[in-house]
Amino acid sequence: MPRFHFDTVDGDKFIPDEIGVELPTREVARAEATRSLADLARDMSPDAARQIVVEVSDDEGRPLFRTALYFEVEDFGNMGRAEE
């Protein structure tokens, strides 16, 4: 069974996956990367803009694909709203 590595880039922090996980197919690995990114997004603080990336490679270090999420909250205050 092929082994996939899911490295994470959180802003300027790189977190390598040195062990990896065995999964039956590339498609299953892609779904796992997407779920991992969603889990990371759930824990994000809305206080600052942030980008999180999950990069997937095979057991020989060849890059296969990446999932990315850019999160930012823009507060427009009362712009465009009538005074109440």
N, C-alpha and C positions, 0 to 999 in steps of 0.2 A: 504494500500500500504506500502511495507517495506521502512524503512529509512536506508540510508547508510551514513557513515561518512568517509570523505576523509582527513586523516591527511597527512601533508607534512613534509618531512625531507629534508632540504637543507644544506648539509654539516653537521655542528654541531648544526644547528638551527631546532627545532621541532615546527611545527605550527599545533596545534590540531584543528580539525573541531568539535566544541562542539554542533553545531546545526544540521548538516547533511542535507540530501535532500531525499525526497521521490521519488523513481523510481520504475517502475513496476517489474523489474526482476534483478537478479544478473548479467545477461549478459549485460543489459543496464548500470549497475553500472560499470562493467569492461570496457566497451567502453568509458564511461565518464572519468574514471581514466586514460585511455590511452590518450584521448584528452587533459586532464588537464596537463599530463606530457609533451605532445608535445607543449602546450602553454607555459609552464615554460621554456622549452628548447629554444624556440624562443627568449626569453628575456635574455638568458645566455650570459655573456661576454666571449669572447674567450681568455681572458688574463690568466686564471688559470684553472687547473684541478678542476672538480667539480662533485659531485654525488647528484642527486635529486631522491627522492623516494616518491611515493604516496601510502600510506597504507590504505586499505579499510576495514572497520569493519561494523558489523551490529549494530542495535540500542542498543543491550545489551553488546557491546564492544568486541564481538568475532571477531577475525581477519578472513577475508575472502580471501584476496589476496593482492599482492603489485605489483606495476609497478616501474621499476627503470631505470635510465639512468646515465651512467658514461660518462662524456665529458672531453676530453683532446686533446690539439693540440700539436703535436710534430713537431718541426721545425728542419729539417735535414740540413738546410743551402744548400750548394752546393754539399753535399756528393753525389758521384756517377754521377755527371754531368761533362761533358767536359767543359773546359774553353772556353768562347766565345770570 
